[in-house]
Amino acid sequence: MKSKLVCIILLNLSVFIYAQVPTTYAQTSLISVNVTGFVEFPGTYQLSVISRLSDALKLAGSPTTIITEKGPTYLQRVYSSAGQSVTTKDSLIANLQALRSVKLTRGKETKTYDYMKFVRMGDLEQNPILRDGDVINIGAVHTTVTIVGEVYYPGEYEYVEGDRLSDLLNLAQGFTLSADRKTVNIYRYQENLKDFDLITVDLLTQKSEDIIIHPYDRITINRDTEYRRGWNIIVEGNVKAPGKYYLGDNTNLYDILLLCGGPTSKGDLRNAIYANLPSTEKVDPEFERLKNMDITQMSIMEYHYLQNRLRQFPGRYSIDIYRTWESKGSECNPILQDGDYLYVPLKMDMVAVSGQVVNPGLVPWVEGKTWDFYVKAAGGYTNNKSFNGVRIIDAQSGNWVKPSSKTILYPGDTVFVAAKTEYDAWSRFKDIMLITTQVMTIILGIHTLSN
């Protein structure tokens, strides 16, 4: 009985409290706005009381989305209809609407708004809140100015009386990072609209707000090619800190050798490559494979191929990098160029012995040893060895040198032992007799003529 009484009291109390809470129903108020002029869908539109100029222009077919892209002109309007793109038949509506001089009539008062300043610069004063009965009129563009070059939104813009260079720069979202502000060219047409005068402005010393723009002016912003110049050299191979290094105007080869820490204990500056990559041919995959291969694991053909590619690397400068390092930059120390490349290979602590020896191949290099030491290490000569037919191929230059008994070899050099030439005795005799006969004939002819 008591529980039922408590429930009834609570129910009555809740109804009383609910009755004291005022219930309001927000009614949405609508306004009527007329859009006329150079729009695709002129007419009367029902908008909310908080709508702005931009809302009405969207409904009437003004390209509010297109003018936020690159340039307000030369763009074709595209709508979406049932999931498909439909191109506007009259592209003038998309390209030549006077959005910088939108007229808004309220009662007997007419104001002009620069709608582009709202779109590009977020100026809310140019995008007013609408009122019931407002009339919006979009005209066509009659006068333009052009700004091209190093601005973010180059293009042709509607000209408004009193425009200054700062207005156009703001509409174009300002200079890019690489713009040359010292040389801004303004091409101003004369009265015949054929000839023009060139006006050069230095915006480092002049203010863009002080420069008045005339109808049909063409403004060009050039690129500063020296801005954040990215000249660099790539250093690879057996140096202590390989990588990419940026260059100044006077950076030389020794500077880079110091920056990369110089060669490692296994780096070979005698056979290093210093070249310019833009001058090189396409990548050689075999050369790339052999660059990082241990010399002791190479075949004799791979060894010679690597040597030849190091000597004949495309775009290679004729510089002795070993002298650069040993002289601490006082010799062979050129100023570096953009795109230069430095590669320090592994020391070729081998001497190749090929030709007429018992065991041709690679022989470990021993400092101070002459060529006959390596011939003996390769098993000595074969029976087919040519008399005085030993030549040394210099690893650095590739030159063939006739050695003396004191000729010392360096890592990477090659000892080549030629084979003796096989010949037939009878054939040799016939050749000698033929030459003798020809000589005698010439002598007899001269003697006869002289008598």
Summary of the structure (lengths in Angstrom):
residues: 451
radius of gyration: 43.7
end to end distance: 171.1
largest distance: 171.1
contacts: 1237
relative contact order: 0.07
helix: 28%
strand: 30%
